Amino acid sequence: MELNSNLSPKAQIDFVLVCRARDKKDEKAYAELMTKYRDSIYYMMFKMVKNSDDADDLTIEAFGKAFNRLHQYTPQYAFSTWLFRIATNNCIDFIRKKKMVTLSIDRTMDDGEGGEMTMNIRATTLNPEERFIRKQKIRIMREIVDQLKPRYRELVVLRYFREYSYEEIAQETDLPLGTVKAQLFRAREQLYELMQKRKGKI
């Protein structure tokens, strides 16, 4: 892929990083792109959804989708323009599907493919039947989470079962914040795949 000479110096640097990430699977290139645009994407998401947790999740999703589609990117325009378009479209879909939900056993998260997954978060006052159903959901969710790689499992437990913020997870695991967010995205992708196999049981 040839570099577009009309790109700004900043966009040309981004293009080099994109090539390294796409062609060589260079983790440092991914991290550098994420570091450069994470805050800007987050603030844009926050303005759209007015909720910091949702903005955080949407920021991760935006980078995840962009990184998964790097083969589709062309230097006809700046990577930042392409990334912001993906983030905006994803956020609009999120709002349209009315996924603005509170933390609960029935919290759903868009899997980016038109499906959704439900995560157990916290308990509320329930009748015996509801309590039994909740326990079953928790058991199944734990079984699924246990199938993840150890590093992903730890992050999922901290984020969704113990309700740590991204910053608290970074402090607890001694990992850079960007690494925590990137690995949580990958962990969630694996969860979606595992949960697809358990549909109807959760």
C-alpha positions in Angstrom: 0.0 0.0 0.0 1.5 3.3 -1.0 1.6 6.4 1.1 -0.6 9.3 0.1 1.6 12.3 -0.2 -1.4 14.6 0.5 -1.5 13.3 4.1 -0.3 15.6 6.9 3.0 14.7 8.6 1.0 13.4 11.6 -1.2 11.3 9.3 1.9 9.9 7.6 3.3 8.8 10.9 0.0 7.1 11.7 0.1 5.3 8.4 3.5 3.8 9.2 2.1 2.6 12.6 -0.9 1.1 10.9 1.4 -0.8 8.5 3.4 -2.1 11.4 0.3 -3.1 13.3 -1.4 -4.7 10.3 1.5 -6.4 8.5 3.8 -7.3 11.5 1.2 -7.5 14.3 3.4 -5.1 16.2 1.9 -4.6 19.6 3.8 -1.4 20.2 2.3 0.1 17.1 -1.2 -0.8 18.3 -0.5 0.7 21.7 0.9 3.9 20.2 -2.1 4.4 18.0 -4.4 3.8 21.0 -2.4 6.2 23.2 -2.5 8.9 20.6 -6.3 8.9 20.1 -7.8 7.2 23.3 -8.6 10.4 25.1 -10.1 12.1 22.0 -12.3 9.1 21.3 -13.3 8.9 24.9 -14.4 12.5 25.1 -16.3 12.2 21.9 -18.1 9.1 23.2 -18.8 10.8 26.5 -20.4 13.7 24.8 -22.7 11.4 22.9 -23.7 9.0 25.7 -23.2 11.2 28.9 -22.0 8.2 30.8 -18.3 7.5 31.7 -18.6 3.7 31.9 -20.4 3.5 28.5 -17.9 5.9 27.0 -15.0 3.7 28.3 -16.6 0.6 26.8 -17.4 2.3 23.5 -13.8 3.6 23.3 -12.5 0.1 23.6 -15.0 -1.2 21.0 -14.0 1.6 18.6 -10.3 0.6 18.7 -11.1 -3.0 18.6 -13.2 -2.6 15.5 -10.7 -0.4 13.8 -7.8 -2.8 14.6 -9.8 -5.7 13.3 -10.4 -3.8 10.1 -7.0 -2.4 9.4 -6.8 -4.4 6.2 -9.7 -2.2 5.0 -8.0 1.1 5.7 -6.6 3.0 2.8 -4.3 6.1 3.0 -6.8 8.1 0.9 -7.6 9.9 4.2 -6.0 10.1 7.6 -6.2 7.1 10.0 -7.7 9.4 12.6 -10.6 10.4 10.3 -11.2 6.7 9.6 -11.0 5.8 13.3 -13.4 8.6 14.4 -15.9 7.5 11.8 -15.9 4.0 13.1 -16.2 5.2 16.7 -19.1 7.6 15.8 -21.0 4.9 13.8 -20.5 2.4 16.6 -21.8 4.9 19.2 -24.8 5.7 17.1 -25.7 2.0 16.8 -25.3 1.7 20.6 -27.7 4.6 21.2 -30.1 3.4 18.5 -30.3 -0.1 20.1 -31.0 1.6 23.5 -28.3 -0.2 25.3 -28.1 2.5 27.9 -28.6 0.2 30.8 -27.7 0.1 34.5 -25.4 -2.5 36.0 -27.5 -5.6 36.7 -27.7 -9.3 36.0 -29.4 -8.5 32.8 -26.9 -5.9 31.5 -26.4 -6.5 27.8 -23.3 -5.6 25.7 -23.3 -5.3 21.9 -21.0 -7.8 20.4 -20.5 -5.8 17.2 -22.2 -8.4 15.1 -25.8 -7.7 15.9 -25.8 -10.0 18.9 -25.4 -9.4 22.6 -24.1 -10.9 25.8 -25.3 -10.7 29.4 -23.0 -10.3 32.3 -23.7 -11.0 36.0 -22.7 -7.9 38.1 -24.5 -7.5 41.4 -27.3 -9.0 43.4 -30.7 -7.4 44.3 -33.6 -8.5 46.4 -35.1 -11.5 44.6 -37.9 -14.1 45.3 -36.8 -17.7 45.6 -37.4 -18.5 41.9 -35.5 -15.5 40.7 -32.7 -16.2 43.1 -32.4 -19.7 41.7 -32.3 -18.4 38.1 -29.6 -15.9 39.1 -27.5 -18.6 40.7 -27.7 -20.6 37.6 -26.7 -17.7 35.4 -23.8 -16.9 37.7 -22.7 -20.6 37.6 -22.8 -20.7 33.8 -21.1 -17.3 33.5 -18.3 -18.5 35.8 -17.9 -21.7 33.8 -17.5 -19.6 30.6 -15.1 -17.1 32.2 -13.0 -20.0 33.5 -12.4 -21.1 29.9 -10.6 -17.8 29.1 -6.8 -17.6 29.2 -5.7 -16.8 32.8 -4.7 -13.1 31.9 -8.0 -12.5 30.3 -9.9 -14.3 33.0 -8.4 -12.1 35.7 -9.3 -8.9 33.8 -12.9 -10.0 33.3 -13.4 -11.0 36.9 -12.0 -7.6 38.1 -14.1 -5.6 35.6 -17.4 -7.4 35.6 -17.6 -9.4 38.8 -15.7 -7.1 41.2 -16.7 -3.9 39.3 -13.2 -2.4 39.2 -12.7 0.7 37.1 -10.1 0.5 34.3 -7.7 2.5 36.4 -8.1 0.2 39.4 -7.5 -2.8 37.2 -4.3 -1.2 35.9 -3.1 -0.6 39.4 -4.1 -4.1 40.6 -2.4 -5.9 37.7 0.5 -3.5 37.3 -0.3 -3.1 33.6 -0.5 0.1 31.5 -4.0 1.4 31.2 -3.9 1.0 27.4 -2.9 -2.6 27.7 -5.8 -3.3 30.2 -8.3 -1.8 27.8 -6.9 -3.6 24.7 -6.8 -7.0 26.5 -10.3 -6.5 27.9 -11.5 -6.0 24.4 -9.9 -9.3 23.3 -11.2 -11.0 26.4 -14.8 -9.8 25.6 -14.4 -11.1 22.0 -13.5 -14.5 23.3 -16.5 -14.3 25.8 -18.9 -13.6 22.9 -17.6 -16.6 21.0 -17.9 -18.9 24.1 -21.4 -17.5 24.9 -22.6 -18.1 21.4 -22.1 -21.8 22.1 -24.1 -21.6 25.3 -27.1 -19.6 23.9 -30.4 -20.4 25.6 -28.7 -21.3 28.9 -28.0 -17.8 30.0 
